[in-house]
């Protein structure tokens, strides 16, 4: 398995894990309030500049 294939595999696992955490640990209303507090909600969408910010949003919500 080359480096790109490994990356894609690990990235998919990370996305799946984050999705599971959000579904099980974060209420949708609270999530929406959190992104509003963080100032990253715009027209009912999350506006971020990098993938790292996704992790920050997840941590903030938990």
Backbone as a printed PyTorch tensor [residue, N CA C, xyz], in Angstrom:
tensor([[[  0.8520,  -1.1780,   0.0000],
         [  0.0000,   0.0000,   0.0000],
         [  0.9000,   1.2450,   0.0000]],

        [[  0.6700,   2.1410,  -0.9430],
         [  1.5090,   3.3250,  -0.9990],
         [  0.9970,   4.3970,  -0.0310]],

        [[  1.7420,   5.4530,   0.0970],
         [  1.4530,   6.5040,   1.0610],
         [  0.0840,   7.1500,   0.8170]],

        [[ -0.2630,   7.4220,  -0.4130],
         [ -1.5520,   8.0310,  -0.7240],
         [ -2.7050,   7.1160,  -0.3300]],

        [[ -2.5880,   5.8480,  -0.6020],
         [ -3.6430,   4.8960,  -0.2180],
         [ -3.7980,   4.8350,   1.3010]],

        [[ -2.6790,   4.8440,   2.0240],
         [ -2.7240,   4.8520,   3.4870],
         [ -3.4160,   6.1070,   3.9890]],

        [[ -3.0530,   7.2400,   3.4020],
         [ -3.6610,   8.5020,   3.8060],
         [ -5.1720,   8.4470,   3.6070]],

        [[ -5.6100,   7.9950,   2.4450],
         [ -7.0430,   7.9300,   2.1530],
         [ -7.7670,   7.0130,   3.1350]],

        [[ -7.1440,   5.8940,   3.4660],
         [ -7.7430,   4.9610,   4.4200],
         [ -7.8750,   5.6030,   5.8000]],

        [[ -6.7970,   6.2200,   6.2840],
         [ -6.8200,   6.8690,   7.5960],
         [ -7.7780,   8.0520,   7.6160]],

        [[ -7.8280,   8.7930,   6.5380],
         [ -8.7260,   9.9510,   6.4520],
         [-10.1810,   9.5010,   6.5240]],

        [[-10.5250,   8.4320,   5.8410],
         [-11.8910,   7.9080,   5.8940],
         [-12.2420,   7.4670,   7.3190]],

        [[-11.3130,   6.7930,   7.9800],
         [-11.5480,   6.3770,   9.3640],
         [-11.7880,   7.5890,  10.2650]],

        [[-11.0070,   8.6390,  10.0580],
         [-11.1480,   9.8490,  10.8620],
         [-12.5100,  10.5040,  10.6280]],

        [[-12.9140,  10.6160,   9.3920],
         [-14.2110,  11.2150,   9.0640],
         [-15.3400,  10.3870,   9.6730]],

        [[-15.2670,   9.0700,   9.5470],
         [-16.2890,   8.1940,  10.1230],
         [-16.3510,   8.3450,  11.6470]],

        [[-15.1990,   8.3870,  12.2850],
         [-15.1540,   8.5360,  13.7350],
         [-15.7670,   9.8680,  14.1670]],

        [[-15.3770,  10.9550,  13.5040],
         [-15.9290,  12.2640,  13.8460],
         [-17.4370,  12.2980,  13.6510]],

        [[-17.9230,  11.6820,  12.5960],
         [-19.3650,  11.6390,  12.3520],
         [-20.0830,  10.8700,  13.4570]],

        [[-19.5190,   9.7480,  13.8620],
         [-20.1150,   8.9540,  14.9450],
         [-20.1310,   9.7270,  16.2600]],

        [[-19.0550,  10.4290,  16.5520],
         [-19.0020,  11.2230,  17.7820],
         [-20.0730,  12.3040,  17.7540]],

        [[-20.1910,  12.9980,  16.6410],
         [-21.2090,  14.0430,  16.5350],
         [-22.6130,  13.4800,  16.7160]],

        [[-22.8910,  12.3610,  16.0760],
         [-24.2240,  11.7650,  16.1610],
         [-24.5700,  11.3310,  17.5790]],

        [[-23.5860,  10.8010,  18.3030],
         [-23.8510,  10.2320,  19.6130],
         [-23.6800,  11.2130,  20.7690]],

        [[-22.8930,  12.2610,  20.5660],
         [-22.5370,  13.1260,  21.6900],
         [-23.0180,  14.5720,  21.5710]],

        [[-23.4640,  14.9760,  20.4030],
         [-23.7910,  16.3900,  20.2100],
         [-25.2230,  16.5380,  19.7090]],

        [[-26.0010,  17.2660,  20.4600],
         [-27.3700,  17.5920,  20.0790],
         [-27.3410,  18.6410,  18.9600]],

        [[-28.2150,  18.5040,  17.9670],
         [-28.2080,  19.4080,  16.8060],
         [-28.4400,  20.8660,  17.2140]],

        [[-29.3550,  21.0950,  18.1430],
         [-29.6390,  22.4600,  18.5890],
         [-28.4000,  23.0640,  19.2530]],

        [[-27.7490,  22.2690,  20.1070],
         [-26.5370,  22.7480,  20.7750],
         [-25.4110,  22.9740,  19.7700]],

        [[-25.3140,  22.1010,  18.7690],
         [-24.2920,  22.2600,  17.7400],
         [-24.5020,  23.5740,  16.9930]],

        [[-25.7370,  23.8460,  16.5970],
         [-26.0320,  25.0890,  15.8880],
         [-25.7380,  26.3100,  16.7560]],

        [[-26.0510,  26.2260,  18.0470],
         [-25.7400,  27.3310,  18.9650],
         [-24.2320,  27.5200,  19.0810]],

        [[-23.4940,  26.4190,  19.1370],
         [-22.0380,  26.5080,  19.2610],
         [-21.4150,  27.1880,  18.0500]],

        [[-21.8530,  26.8270,  16.8350],
         [-21.2570,  27.4610,  15.6580],
         [-21.6550,  28.9300,  15.5650]],

        [[-22.8230,  29.2470,  16.1260],
         [-23.2290,  30.6550,  16.1850],
         [-22.3220,  31.4200,  17.1530]],

        [[-22.0730,  30.8340,  18.3260],
         [-21.1920,  31.4460,  19.3260],
         [-19.7870,  31.6330,  18.7600]],

        [[-19.3160,  30.6280,  18.0210],
         [-17.9680,  30.6890,  17.4560],
         [-17.8710,  31.6700,  16.2830]],

        [[-19.0150,  32.1250,  15.7890],
         [-19.0160,  33.0950,  14.7060],
         [-18.7000,  32.5020,  13.3440]],

        [[-19.0080,  31.2290,  13.1640],
         [-18.6870,  30.5860,  11.8840],
         [-19.9290,  30.1410,  11.1240]],

        [[-21.1060,  30.5630,  11.6040],
         [-22.3470,  30.2370,  10.9080],
         [-22.7120,  31.3820,   9.9660]],

        [[-23.0050,  31.0300,   8.7310],
         [-23.4070,  32.0350,   7.7520],
         [-24.4580,  31.4130,   6.8390]],

        [[-25.6820,  31.9550,   6.8690],
         [-26.7810,  31.4280,   6.0650],
         [-26.9900,  29.9270,   6.2810]],

        [[-27.0070,  29.5150,   7.5560],
         [-27.2050,  28.1110,   7.9280],
         [-26.1170,  27.1770,   7.4050]],

        [[-24.9280,  27.6930,   7.1760],
         [-23.7890,  26.8730,   6.7710],
         [-22.5940,  27.2120,   7.6440]],

        [[-21.7040,  26.2430,   7.7820],
         [-20.4700,  26.4570,   8.5300],
         [-19.4210,  26.9700,   7.5600]],

        [[-18.8100,  28.0990,   7.9280],
         [-17.7790,  28.6910,   7.0850],
         [-16.4460,  28.5760,   7.8200]],

        [[-15.5550,  27.7240,   7.2880],
         [-14.2450,  27.5330,   7.9020],
         [-13.1630,  27.6810,   6.8410]],

        [[-11.9460,  27.8930,   7.3110],
         [-10.8370,  28.1060,   6.3940],
         [ -9.9420,  26.8890,   6.2120]],

        [[-10.0250,  25.9290,   7.1360],
         [ -9.1640,  24.7520,   7.0100],
         [ -9.8250,  23.5390,   7.6590]],

        [[ -9.3260,  22.3600,   7.3330],
         [ -9.8410,  21.1350,   7.9280],
         [ -9.5630,  21.0680,   9.4230]],

        [[ -8.5010,  21.7240,   9.8650],
         [ -8.1770,  21.7370,  11.2940],
         [ -9.3320,  22.3290,  12.0990]],

        [[-10.0000,  23.3140,  11.5180],
         [-11.0990,  23.9640,  12.2250],
         [-12.2590,  23.0090,  12.4880]],

        [[-12.4010,  21.9690,  11.6730],
         [-13.4400,  20.9640,  11.9190],
         [-13.2160,  20.2980,  13.2690]],

        [[-11.9620,  19.9890,  13.5730],
         [-11.6320,  19.3530,  14.8400],
         [-11.9080,  20.2910,  16.0160]],

        [[-11.6400,  21.5670,  15.8220],
         [-11.9020,  22.5580,  16.8640],
         [-13.4010,  22.6440,  17.1330]],

        [[-14.2020,  22.6530,  16.0780],
         [-15.6560,  22.6920,  16.2220],
         [-16.1380,  21.4660,  16.9890]],

        [[-15.6350,  20.3090,  16.6240],
         [-16.0200,  19.0720,  17.3050],
         [-15.6590,  19.1410,  18.7920]],

        [[-14.4340,  19.5370,  19.1130],
         [-14.0060,  19.6390,  20.5030],
         [-14.8510,  20.6470,  21.2700]],

        [[-15.1240,  21.7800,  20.6570],
         [-15.9350,  22.8130,  21.3080],
         [-17.3180,  22.2810,  21.6520]],

        [[-17.9050,  21.5140,  20.7620],
         [-19.2490,  20.9930,  20.9860],
         [-19.2990,  19.9260,  22.0590]],

        [[-18.2620,  19.1410,  22.1690],
         [-18.2480,  18.0750,  23.1810],
         [-17.9650,  18.6920,  24.5400]]])
